[in-house]
Amino acid sequence: MNWANTIMKVLEKIMFIVLLNILWLLGTALGLFILGVAPATASLYKLLNEKELFEERSEIRIIISSFFRNYKKLFIASNMTFVGYLILFYVLGVDYNIIKNIDVAYSLFKIPLFIVALYIIGTLIFFIPVSLFSVGNLKQKVKLIFMTPLLMPVTNIVNLVVLSILVLFSFLYPLGGILAFVSIGTLTISFISMKALKKKKLLVEVNTI
């Protein structure tokens, strides 16, 4: 029956979402969080763009193997990038702590500092798709990463809203965060970002699930 096939396909998608979330948690734990979150997220992003792995009758062991193969391959590069962004956010935090105790400076710089923080988060969101799927050398990719929030402000705002909603839901429903929210969020942001970048003809052709 058609309804039975539909239900099976929905259940299969749910299984994949839970599996991907568990893989992300394992990857994060493997790096003791601080060294695991970046390669786990990059590997999840890469995996979501390997559509053939999620076709009917796909073997779970192949999906798991592909995740950890990407994890190993991207471990050093993703962590180097992660450290760079941590430094940027640390500098922003120091700046905020300085100005918050000075009334005039706080009133003048709190909004610009907030905008800069959102801009940096925007570049971080676009970092993975651009670094993995765009054409060009390292210098061209870095330039594109820092230009994307300006080139696609609407996409950047939508991504930030999606990210904020998922973070909020993860705090409200921790079990959902463990089982699904990371993979759902990554899939949603991946779809939005990749579609926008393809429209601008900034990416090589890849298939998302």
C-alpha positions as CSV (number, residue, x, y, z in Angstrom):
1,M,0.0,0.0,0.0
2,N,1.1,3.6,-0.7
3,W,0.5,4.8,2.8
4,A,2.6,1.9,4.2
5,N,5.5,2.9,1.9
6,T,5.1,6.5,2.9
7,I,5.3,5.6,6.6
8,M,8.3,3.4,6.0
9,K,10.1,6.3,4.2
10,V,9.3,8.7,7.0
11,L,10.6,6.3,9.6
12,E,13.7,5.8,7.5
13,K,14.3,9.5,7.4
14,I,13.8,9.8,11.2
15,M,16.3,6.9,11.7
16,F,18.9,8.7,9.6
17,I,18.4,11.9,11.5
18,V,18.8,10.2,14.8
19,L,21.8,8.2,13.5
20,L,23.5,11.4,12.2
21,N,22.9,13.1,15.6
22,I,24.4,10.2,17.5
23,L,27.4,10.2,15.1
24,W,27.9,13.9,15.8
25,L,27.8,13.3,19.5
26,L,30.3,10.4,19.2
27,G,32.6,12.6,17.1
28,T,32.4,15.4,19.6
29,A,33.1,13.1,22.5
30,L,36.0,11.5,20.7
31,G,37.7,14.9,20.6
32,L,36.8,15.6,24.3
33,F,34.3,18.2,23.0
34,I,36.8,21.1,22.5
35,L,38.7,19.2,19.8
36,G,35.7,17.2,18.6
37,V,32.9,19.7,17.9
38,A,34.5,21.2,14.8
39,P,35.5,18.0,12.9
40,A,32.2,16.3,13.9
41,T,30.2,19.2,12.5
42,A,32.3,19.4,9.3
43,S,32.0,15.6,8.9
44,L,28.2,15.8,9.4
45,Y,28.0,18.6,6.8
46,K,30.0,16.6,4.3
47,L,27.9,13.5,5.0
48,L,24.7,15.3,4.4
49,N,25.9,16.2,0.9
50,E,26.6,12.6,-0.1
51,K,23.1,11.8,-1.2
52,E,23.9,8.3,-2.5
53,L,24.5,7.2,1.1
54,F,20.9,7.8,2.0
55,E,19.2,6.0,-0.8
56,E,16.8,3.1,-0.1
57,R,18.5,0.1,1.4
58,S,21.5,2.0,2.4
59,E,23.8,0.2,4.8
60,I,24.2,2.0,8.1
61,R,27.8,0.7,8.4
62,I,28.7,2.6,5.2
63,I,27.3,5.8,6.6
64,I,29.2,5.4,9.8
65,S,32.4,4.5,8.0
66,S,32.0,7.6,5.7
67,F,31.4,9.9,8.8
68,F,34.6,8.8,10.6
69,R,36.6,8.8,7.4
70,N,35.6,12.5,6.9
71,Y,36.2,13.1,10.6
72,K,39.8,11.9,10.4
73,K,40.4,13.8,7.1
74,L,39.0,17.1,8.4
75,F,40.2,16.9,12.0
76,I,43.3,19.1,11.8
77,A,42.0,21.7,9.3
78,S,38.6,22.1,11.1
79,N,40.2,22.5,14.5
80,M,42.7,25.1,13.2
81,T,39.7,27.1,11.9
82,F,37.8,26.5,15.2
83,V,40.8,27.9,17.2
84,G,40.8,31.0,14.9
85,Y,37.2,31.7,15.5
86,L,37.6,31.1,19.3
87,I,40.3,33.8,19.3
88,L,37.9,36.2,17.4
89,F,35.1,35.6,19.9
90,Y,37.5,35.9,22.8
91,V,38.6,39.3,21.5
92,L,34.9,40.4,21.2
93,G,34.3,39.2,24.7
94,V,37.3,41.2,26.0
95,D,36.0,44.3,24.2
96,Y,32.5,43.8,25.6
97,N,33.9,43.5,29.2
98,I,35.9,46.7,28.7
99,I,33.0,48.9,27.3
100,K,30.3,47.6,29.6
101,N,31.9,49.4,32.6
102,I,32.1,52.7,30.7
103,D,28.6,54.2,30.1
104,V,29.5,56.3,27.1
105,A,31.5,53.6,25.4
106,Y,28.8,51.0,26.0
107,S,26.0,53.2,24.5
108,L,28.2,53.9,21.5
109,F,29.7,50.5,20.8
110,K,27.3,47.8,22.0
111,I,25.3,47.7,18.8
112,P,28.3,47.7,16.5
113,L,29.9,45.0,18.6
114,F,26.7,42.9,18.3
115,I,26.6,43.4,14.6
116,V,30.3,42.3,14.3
117,A,29.5,39.2,16.4
118,L,26.6,38.3,14.0
119,Y,28.8,38.9,11.0
120,I,31.5,36.5,12.4
121,I,28.9,33.9,13.1
122,G,27.6,34.3,9.6
123,T,31.1,33.7,8.2
124,L,31.4,30.6,10.4
125,I,28.1,29.2,9.0
126,F,29.3,29.7,5.5
127,F,32.8,28.4,6.2
128,I,32.1,24.7,5.8
129,P,30.2,24.8,2.5
130,V,32.6,27.2,0.9
131,S,35.7,25.4,2.1
132,L,34.4,22.0,1.1
133,F,32.5,22.6,-2.1
134,S,33.7,25.9,-3.7
135,V,36.3,26.1,-6.4
136,G,39.5,28.2,-6.1
137,N,42.6,28.3,-4.1
138,L,42.9,29.0,-0.3
139,K,43.1,32.7,-0.7
140,Q,40.0,32.8,-2.9
141,K,38.0,30.6,-0.5
142,V,38.9,32.7,2.5
143,K,37.9,35.9,0.7
144,L,34.6,34.3,-0.3
145,I,33.9,33.1,3.2
146,F,34.2,36.6,4.6
147,M,32.2,38.1,1.7
148,T,29.2,35.7,1.8
149,P,27.3,37.4,4.7
150,L,27.6,40.6,2.7
151,L,26.7,39.1,-0.6
152,M,23.8,37.2,0.8
153,P,22.4,39.1,3.8
154,V,18.9,37.5,3.6
155,T,20.4,34.0,3.6
156,N,22.6,35.0,6.5
157,I,19.7,36.3,8.5
158,V,17.6,33.2,7.8
159,N,20.5,30.9,8.9
160,L,21.0,33.0,12.1
161,V,17.3,32.7,12.9
162,V,17.3,28.9,12.3
163,L,20.4,28.5,14.5
164,S,18.9,30.6,17.3
165,I,15.6,28.6,17.2
166,L,17.5,25.3,17.4
167,V,19.7,26.5,20.2
168,L,16.6,27.6,22.1
169,F,14.8,24.3,21.5
170,S,18.0,22.4,22.6
171,F,17.9,24.2,26.0
172,L,14.1,23.7,26.3
173,Y,14.2,20.0,25.2
174,P,17.6,18.5,25.9
175,L,16.6,15.0,24.7
176,G,15.6,16.4,21.4
177,G,19.0,18.1,21.1
178,I,20.6,14.8,21.8
179,L,18.5,12.8,19.3
180,A,17.7,15.2,16.5
181,F,18.3,19.0,16.7
182,V,22.0,19.0,15.6
183,S,21.3,17.0,12.4
184,I,18.1,18.8,11.7
185,G,19.8,22.2,12.1
186,T,22.8,21.2,10.0
187,L,20.5,19.8,7.3
188,T,18.4,22.9,7.3
189,I,21.3,25.4,7.2
190,S,23.1,23.2,4.7
191,F,20.1,23.3,2.4
192,I,19.6,27.0,2.7
193,S,23.3,27.9,2.3
194,M,24.0,25.5,-0.5
195,K,21.0,26.6,-2.5
196,A,22.0,30.3,-2.1
197,L,25.6,29.6,-3.0
198,K,24.6,27.5,-6.1
199,K,22.3,30.3,-7.2
200,K,25.3,32.6,-7.2
201,K,27.3,29.9,-9.0
202,L,29.9,29.8,-6.3
203,L,29.9,26.1,-5.7
204,V,30.6,22.9,-7.6
205,E,27.6,20.7,-8.1
206,V,26.8,18.4,-5.1
207,N,23.6,16.6,-4.2
208,T,22.0,17.1,-0.8
209,I,19.7,14.6,0.8
